[in-house]
């Protein structure tokens, strides 16, 4: 009994201490202070610093009694902006403003004002942004596009831009500003219109906005002095003729989101030595890289399913190329007049179109898969170093001039499915001494052959499966 009395006495002494202690869960009192829940304000009075505490959003008085309590919490109330350094044509300025309650300082940026004497602006349809264009075609030197104009963002390079001095029509963007040497496009710009910088022949450098997601057709065509350009990562299509005849361009990286390289996109970029095509690309358009005479190698990713005709025509330095695994057609003149020495055609290909490898003067060997069922006229004409060729059984016709003037051609295997051979198909093949036909002599004699399907060859017989037929 004595022990129980002692324990009850001890509990009676400790209980008031427990009830008057503070926990760390805070609420806000009517006075604006954040207080601990369950705490009696009469038993514990918080104390606060006279000086304001703050972050970038709000200010408050912090408790000094050891508890995580704030009072007088409120958002900043700022005075007017004060300019510290005015913006210049090409340089941002700086400014600041001060909270009228706690003296917290907020710093700000004043966007560069741009070369306004060279520019004109149109209010966009949304009434919330501007398009920018040349003031006239005589502007010269460096052009800086401002991020803000009349307190609204500049988002487009577009719009009619004064009379064309040659045809007295209207120009788009900065079309034919032949004396511009460099241009700065701010981050606010998201699109460049068709013909945006067409024929800016002395434009050497351009700072692109990383937020551009559309570049129009012919946007940089005939920018003859432009050596390289950083295509923004948001671009999904390299538009038709976009960089056509940029004769000084040496290298370019195509962003990972691009799915289509449209017709003539890089045609006649004579000095283009390297280009990286990402695995996102599925289509390479007609004449996309035609006459890129300095291009030595290219890896076409397996994602590509379509290559347009003339895509690499007259890429006279192109010696190394990997074809994608999923194409079905090697189109007309697509690799004509290149420098490739050997090539393996994927087993998905069914068509080798007219002139596909015409005048590939360095081509020594080619592997044609059994999937091929069409080989067009002139397909391998003037492949001077080609030593042998096997025509698959699925091919029904050997077209005109298919292997004409293949001077090093020594051996030809003709598939048993062939029903006709066109004129001059193997004409002037001066080294051709071995012709094999995968069918019988009777089947060979039933093939429709043009009178001049061969001329000036060494072979005198056709080797059939059941013997030889004389030529």
C-alpha angles and dihedrals in degrees: 000000000000090000091053092051092050092051092049091050091050092049091050089055097047101040097074089052092054093048094051096047121107123242121202099247107109134202132175118261126214088262091061096256122130104237134186114262114244091023122126109228088206092060097044125029115196120222125213138201116254091219121082122247118205150172129194092285111033147008134220146160112261123219119250098196096084098262123113092245129142130186136187090032111178142145118266119271108210132202124217123308115263118208112230098175122010118232117254131204093274104012131073119236129218134233140172142197133197131224108244091216107043104012092240109164121224116195122208142188125238108207117233111268096226130217093305094172089067098045143074127195138210125197109240124234092260089063087222102088144029139238119216131214141160119290087219138333092262095073112119146183122022120000121200117192113208122233092221130036122178088352092301129103122259104230108162142047097211148101138082112309115192134291123323105239091216104044103013091236127124124277129218124232108318097340115162095002089148095174099056110111102179139004136199117210112192126223092257092071114095103170143034116204129227111289089010095153099007113162097000085151097179097044104126104169139019132188106213125207108245088219097063110121100170130050113179132224116290089003093148102015114145094011084147098180099046109113102179140357135196107229109210117248093239094067114110100174131042096213128228113288089352096147099013115153095005086152096183098048109121106175141007137181117211113214123247095249096059113114101169135042102193131214117302092357094147101010115152096009089148097183099043103127103168138021131174116214112196125222090251092074116102102165134045110188134222115296089355092151100013115153095007086148097178096052107113104176141008135183112211108201121233089246089077112098100166131048117181126227116275088016094145100011113154094005083148096182096046104119103151124051134155116205119216119252097234106054119114101189132047095200134218115302091344096142100016116141095014126134099238114143100189135011137179116211114215118246090242092070117105101167134051101184132209116302091359094147099010114154096006089154095183097048109123103166139013131185114214113192125223089249091075113102101165132050114177134217117289090006094146102012115148095010086147097186100041107126104186142002135191118206108207121237091245093066110098098187139030106211133222117294091357094152100007114156095007089150097183095046108125104163135035127182115197118201119236091240093069112115100171140025119202131223118292091000090147100013120146092011090145096181098045107123104143122060117172124190119196093215139062128284090255091053090049092053090052093058114108106237129183113237091245099040086127135022133169099012130140098226118100100178141038115232107224129180092258100036143302130311119204119239 
